[in-house]
Amino acid sequence: MNEYLEIAKNGLWKQNTGLVQLLGMCPLLAVSSSVVNGASLGIATLTVMALSNLSVSLIRNLVPSEIRIPVFILIIASLVTIIQLVMKAYLHSLYLVLGIFIPLIVTNCIVLARTEAFASKQQALPSCFDGAMMGLGLTLVLSVLGGMRELAGKGTLLSGIDLVFGESAKSFALTVIPDYHGFLLAILPPGAFIGLGMLIAMKNHMDARAQSAAEGAAILPQHA
């Protein structure tokens, strides 16, 4: 249980791919213009990471070390192709919005990095859980950043949710700021950089406060 808790902490906070490792910046900055877009790509990436880690872990003793990287990339590309075809068939409108960034999951550094650094050395269940947590950490960053940009840029939240759940879901979209004329910078690439910088600064501040509190708690018994 402690092992799984540590994996979850690393994926969601300590080694968060978007806020700490700063991997996969291209989709992170380009697709996070809304909550729906960011969360959708994040879930697709999470699925690929969990399944690729599981697959690599299961065959890790069968693949010669000389060809392991091409084999890992082949597994990742196959999974991405499956997800791409499923989205194209059942979520075509969302597929058109996300566009090239779905197949670009193959080249996302964090996917290959986790298969090589973790899954190729660990058992199947911890590897699958690690991929899921790393993907969930990225999904949360994409969703929060998308929410910040959408709210500042258009004054709404969950716009475009009908792309996922159909026309009947349009009523789920929220107009947070009525009669808002928009702030174009927020939904352009510079807005993504600013928003991501704010999230990184907030995380660093929280880590610094937690470290100071821990050091203070450690000093108190000595003085007592």
C-alpha positions in Angstrom: 0.0 0.0 0.0 2.8 2.4 0.8 4.3 1.7 -2.6 1.1 2.7 -4.4 0.6 5.8 -2.2 4.1 6.9 -3.2 3.4 6.3 -6.8 0.2 8.4 -6.5 2.0 11.3 -4.8 4.7 11.3 -7.4 2.3 11.3 -10.3 -0.1 13.9 -8.9 2.3 16.2 -7.2 6.0 15.5 -6.6 6.8 14.6 -10.2 3.8 16.1 -12.0 4.6 16.1 -15.7 3.1 19.5 -16.3 4.3 21.4 -13.3 7.6 19.7 -12.3 9.0 17.7 -15.2 7.7 20.2 -17.8 7.3 17.4 -20.4 4.7 17.4 -23.2 4.6 21.2 -23.4 3.3 21.3 -27.0 -0.1 19.8 -26.3 -0.2 21.3 -22.8 0.0 24.8 -24.1 -1.9 24.4 -27.4 -4.9 22.4 -26.3 -5.6 23.9 -22.9 -7.8 26.7 -24.2 -10.9 25.2 -22.5 -11.7 22.6 -19.8 -13.2 20.2 -22.2 -10.3 20.2 -24.7 -7.7 19.9 -22.0 -9.5 17.1 -20.0 -10.2 15.2 -23.2 -6.6 15.1 -24.4 -5.5 14.4 -20.8 -7.8 11.3 -20.6 -6.6 10.1 -23.9 -3.0 10.5 -22.7 -3.8 8.8 -19.4 -5.2 5.8 -21.2 -2.2 5.4 -23.4 0.2 5.7 -20.5 -1.6 3.2 -18.3 -1.9 0.6 -21.1 1.6 1.2 -22.5 3.1 0.8 -19.0 1.1 -2.4 -18.5 2.1 -3.8 -21.9 5.8 -3.0 -21.5 5.9 -4.5 -18.0 4.4 -7.8 -19.3 6.9 -8.2 -22.0 10.0 -6.6 -20.4 11.8 -9.9 -20.0 11.1 -11.0 -23.5 12.5 -7.9 -25.4 16.3 -7.7 -25.9 17.8 -4.5 -24.5 19.1 -3.5 -27.9 15.7 -3.1 -29.4 13.6 -2.1 -26.4 13.1 1.6 -27.4 11.7 0.8 -30.9 9.5 -1.9 -29.4 8.2 0.5 -26.7 7.5 3.2 -29.4 5.6 0.6 -31.5 3.4 -0.3 -28.5 2.7 3.4 -27.8 1.9 4.1 -31.5 -0.4 1.1 -31.7 -2.4 2.3 -28.6 -2.6 5.9 -29.9 -3.8 4.6 -33.2 -6.6 2.6 -31.5 -7.7 5.6 -29.5 -7.5 7.9 -32.5 -9.8 5.5 -34.5 -12.3 5.2 -31.6 -12.5 9.0 -31.2 -12.9 9.4 -35.0 -15.7 6.9 -35.0 -17.6 7.9 -31.9 -16.5 11.5 -31.0 -15.8 12.9 -34.4 -16.5 16.5 -33.5 -14.1 16.4 -30.6 -11.6 14.5 -32.8 -11.7 17.4 -35.3 -11.1 19.9 -32.5 -8.1 18.1 -31.0 -6.7 17.3 -34.5 -3.0 16.6 -34.7 -2.5 16.5 -31.0 -4.0 13.0 -30.6 -1.4 11.3 -32.8 1.3 13.5 -31.2 0.8 11.6 -28.0 3.2 9.1 -29.6 6.0 11.7 -29.4 5.0 12.9 -25.9 8.3 12.5 -23.9 6.6 11.5 -20.7 4.9 8.4 -22.2 8.2 6.9 -23.4 10.0 8.1 -20.3 7.7 6.2 -17.9 7.8 3.0 -20.0 11.6 3.1 -20.0 12.3 4.4 -16.4 9.5 2.5 -14.6 7.5 -0.1 -16.5 10.6 -1.8 -17.9 11.8 -2.6 -14.4 8.6 -3.1 -12.4 5.7 -5.6 -12.1 2.5 -5.1 -14.1 0.1 -3.6 -11.6 2.5 -1.0 -10.2 3.5 -0.1 -13.7 -0.1 0.4 -14.9 -0.9 2.4 -11.7 2.2 4.6 -12.3 1.1 5.3 -15.9 -2.5 6.1 -14.7 -1.2 8.5 -12.0 1.2 10.3 -14.2 -1.6 10.7 -16.8 -4.0 11.8 -14.2 -1.5 14.5 -13.0 -1.2 15.8 -16.5 -5.0 15.6 -17.0 -5.6 17.7 -13.8 -3.1 20.4 -15.0 -4.7 20.5 -18.5 -8.2 20.8 -16.9 -7.2 23.5 -14.4 -5.2 25.5 -17.0 -8.0 25.1 -19.5 -10.5 26.4 -16.9 -8.4 29.4 -16.1 -7.9 30.3 -19.7 -11.6 29.7 -20.7 -12.9 31.7 -17.7 -10.5 34.6 -18.4 -10.9 34.4 -22.2 -14.6 33.8 -22.6 -16.2 34.0 -19.2 -17.5 30.5 -19.5 -16.8 27.0 -18.2 -17.4 23.6 -19.9 -18.1 25.2 -23.3 -17.9 22.6 -26.0 -19.1 19.8 -23.6 -21.6 18.8 -26.3 -18.7 17.6 -28.4 -18.3 14.8 -25.8 -21.9 14.1 -24.7 -24.0 15.3 -27.6 -26.3 18.2 -28.2 -28.3 17.5 -25.1 -25.3 18.4 -22.9 -25.1 22.0 -24.2 -27.1 23.1 -21.1 -24.2 21.9 -18.9 -22.0 24.8 -20.2 -21.8 27.6 -17.6 -21.7 31.3 -18.3 -19.8 32.6 -15.3 -19.5 36.2 -16.4 -22.6 37.4 -18.3 -22.1 40.0 -21.1 -18.4 39.3 -21.1 -16.6 40.6 -24.2 -13.6 38.3 -23.7 -9.9 38.6 -23.2 -8.2 37.3 -26.3 -4.7 37.0 -24.7 -6.0 34.3 -22.4 -7.0 31.9 -25.1 -3.9 32.6 -27.3 -0.5 30.7 -26.7 0.9 33.6 -24.6 -2.0 33.1 -22.2 -1.1 29.5 -21.9 2.5 30.4 -20.9 1.2 32.9 -18.3 -1.3 30.5 -16.9 1.2 27.7 -16.6 3.7 30.0 -14.9 1.1 30.9 -12.4 0.3 27.3 -11.6 4.0 26.4 -11.2 4.5 29.4 -8.9 1.5 28.4 -6.8 2.9 24.8 -6.5 6.4 26.0 -5.6 4.9 28.3 -3.0 2.8 25.5 -1.4 5.9 23.2 -1.4 8.0 26.0 0.3 5.4 26.6 3.0 5.0 22.8 3.6 8.8 22.5 3.9 9.0 25.5 6.3 6.2 24.0 8.5 8.0 20.6 8.6 11.3 22.2 9.6 9.5 24.2 12.3 7.8 21.1 13.6 11.2 19.4 13.8 12.9 22.2 15.7 10.2 22.5 18.4 10.9 19.2 20.2 14.7 20.2 20.4 13.9 23.5 22.2 11.3 21.7 24.4 
